[in-house]
């Protein structure tokens, strides 16, 4: 009689272990974890730099123009002059967190001044945008 109780106990343990094992298998699926795609598509939208042209200036008279950048996917991280020069007395100032810059000051010399403004944007998780625009300021 004792062996009958042992057999029932053993059978009960086997059934219990089987049920627990089955229940665990429901929650631990062996699905393949997808591999993330870290290849980023370059941004193809060209930056827009405005205005199209700059107004003329006069020596001794305050001059101020905003250079605005648009169609950027990430914030602008730099605006600078890559070639040419501004007239003496004027400067290009880029301020962080503003999509653009400002040319301001009081021109001190007459002439025609051609220069190129370069713009670049941050490149977080994508290839950053960049562009250049040539400008001319005539100071009378």
Secondary structure, 3 states (H helix, E strand, C coil): CHHHHHHHHHHHHHHHHHHHHHHHHHHCCCCCCCCCCCCCCCCCCCCEEECCCCCCECCCCEEEEEEEEECCCCCEEEEEEEEECCCCCEEEEECCCCCEEEEEEECCCCEEEEEEEEEEECCCCCCCCEEEEEEEEEEC
